[in-house]
């Protein structure tokens, strides 16, 4: 590939006077009366396009004057200092090859104008060509790379937990069934139920809702592990915070207690926010200018602050004494809602909060019971401007306590036999958390809807492309 | 987490005489008549355990003498030079906390002895505790990190293409259906067919077989992109090379032709093999010793060789003139089988081959037709010792040629409308390849069956955990 990414030129990696070839798509073309054209050429390698100067002495200048937004071109020319505003370097074109035209420019969906996010979603196969979705894509990549790097540098191993699962521990609610059975000729057993023993996996199988239980088996052998993969919820939620298919990051650490994992969550968030500010200043400037004016400052603030540890019980007290009127009433035992979380993080503390030790009745079966026998060693990270962004816990490692809890919750021990084995054979205290990747990308970019921070969003009624 | 990973001590990051705490699981315990015990403590951070010396002066020495394989312990002691063979450093224990016992050691499935891979597969939740699966897990992580790093360093963006898809371009064969319909009360339309408009996604939906078509939309905006995610095949194949769920890496590059993408494939393989040899020498030594004695040497050989470019047509000629008797007959137009590929790579050339320009009739609809109108710009990388490891192609970017090809193959243009849009609006030559991650891990480690290089393998009749 004997051509140069635009980012390399804009970063000054080629001296003035050097000959380069750049390839990409026309963002805009402007003709000057002086007999030349200015072409903004974009190749996705960074936020900015590079300006190409096309003189009318070019052999195919007449064709060049027909270029419209979205046309693909290859330009060979000389790097020179720009006289225009807003860019330092530009290219004096010696040759412009037109690679691909835009069929009927008047109806090209990605014409150079502002589009609504809803319109862009309807054209998900083309929307990466816009400033906003291009910037989201680079930020999403930057965050993903930073997450892998953060864990790798600290000796964690990436574990790909399964997507399809026939495990009984996943719980039945809101899962997608995966099957190859012919739905018009379903095999039935003698009770008239579908006979899944004849299905591909020999059992009823579903898409996973979390890799946690699986990755715990690796933590209990490799000590420090994490997942980063897709998970699924068949919830009929048409909100800006929910997707049917989303990516999760789930570290799991042996010999770690709740406080250790809270520390890990704080370090991870600060690490990835720093990476974004350092590596993608161009895109972040765009988000601060066009999407959310606090996009940069709120990340800087989070990086500079100690996260405040707070017990759930104290939080209830604070909320009750706040004098604020909340839509959902506050009482010990209720789950905190977004208004409560945001009041605490934004108004009361003014910093991210690690909320700890929730009532056991509102939390999952695997969380470790505290000595008070009323609360569990669970924690949520509440960030100003978004609310809950991370949820985690210490896991119940004591087999007898775990079994009592299963019984209390009406769950069948047999369904958890492999999970219980971890407690039967060299059990260790261990903890982990889950971070929804799209919520992280939305938080960083300031984008309002998680459907705009994943390439092809899946939601009720929507799985095109 | 105020304890030290075993790897840090074995790498000499703590001076002799330093006090450290290590936490992990007992691999073996051996009692000496001199009134002390040697405990091999493993924490997964590297291949080797660390030797712990427990003197009978320990307060709980009687308990220590009951430790068996798999028990979890925390040891605080002093780093010292080892007098034993095979390790440089060990720990003189001042204190051993026993964290978790093994219930009934006689029946503990991961007892310290050699287990068959089949037995380990039946205990997938515990098998990471063994030398072999622990080593596979670290190599798998190393390869995954190296792949992300390779692309990131070269300006590629990671794109998470969708897992669930209702796109008609995927082709119907061997896909898993994803549904939330009640199978015992299926909604039907007036033709008696299942009414998928009432299903979760409003259409019949499946698990993806490849992210390629989706990621092409991003290549045609961001230039250099790649996927790294799970893909699915509902093939009823019970072979050592097939999984129903596996991870794929699929780079896609705008303005790249077949030769560019072949170069990228060669560079990528060399880069990740180097990473493994440099970063995981401990695990690779184990694989060379116990699994495949060429595990290291064949990677070194691949790194040191230029991959040989060969046209399919020439390969057929070579095979026909080879004088070898093949199980599957050789003629122009047939797909090469594993015996052909291995003969060419191992015997004829003795180096990895990039085989190019296959007959169009045995290749996919999206591959670019060559000027001979008989072959397409496709390439496979054939590695000695395994055969095909990568498959790729230049994509047909010319709308008129693409449409003729769809027609030839009896495919409906309407089903490809969004894919055709990429050719209607600023089309560019572009190319990409696919690499099955589990086959790569199997090749690197020498493991015979891909089911042993993925945490929880999914295959016909098998989706436990």
Interface residues (C-beta under 8 A of the other chain):
Chain A: X1 X3 X5 X7 X23 X24 X25 X26 X43 X44 X45 X70 X71 X72 X74 X99 X100 X101 X102 X103 X108 X110 X124 X125 X126 X128 X129 X134 X137 X138 X140 X141 X144 X145 X148 X152 X155 X157 X158 X159 X160 X161 X162 X163 X164 X165 X166 X167 X176 X177 X178 X179 X180 X181 X183 X184 X186 X192 X193 X194 X200 X201 X202 X203 X205 X207 X214 X217 X218 X220 X221 X222 X223 X224 X229 X230 X232 X234 X236 X244 X245 X247 X253 X254 X255 X256 X260 X397 X418 X419 X421 X422 X423 X424 X425 X426 X427 X428 X429 X454 X455 X456 X458 X460 X461 X462 X463 X464 X465
Chain B: X1 X3 X5 X7 X23 X24 X25 X26 X43 X44 X45 X70 X71 X72 X74 X99 X100 X101 X102 X103 X108 X110 X124 X125 X126 X128 X129 X134 X137 X138 X140 X141 X144 X145 X148 X152 X155 X157 X158 X159 X160 X161 X162 X163 X164 X165 X166 X167 X176 X177 X178 X179 X180 X181 X183 X184 X186 X192 X193 X194 X200 X201 X202 X203 X205 X207 X214 X217 X218 X220 X221 X222 X223 X224 X229 X230 X232 X234 X236 X244 X245 X247 X253 X254 X255 X256 X260 X397 X418 X419 X421 X422 X423 X424 X425 X426 X427 X428 X429 X454 X455 X456 X458 X460 X461 X462 X463 X464 X465
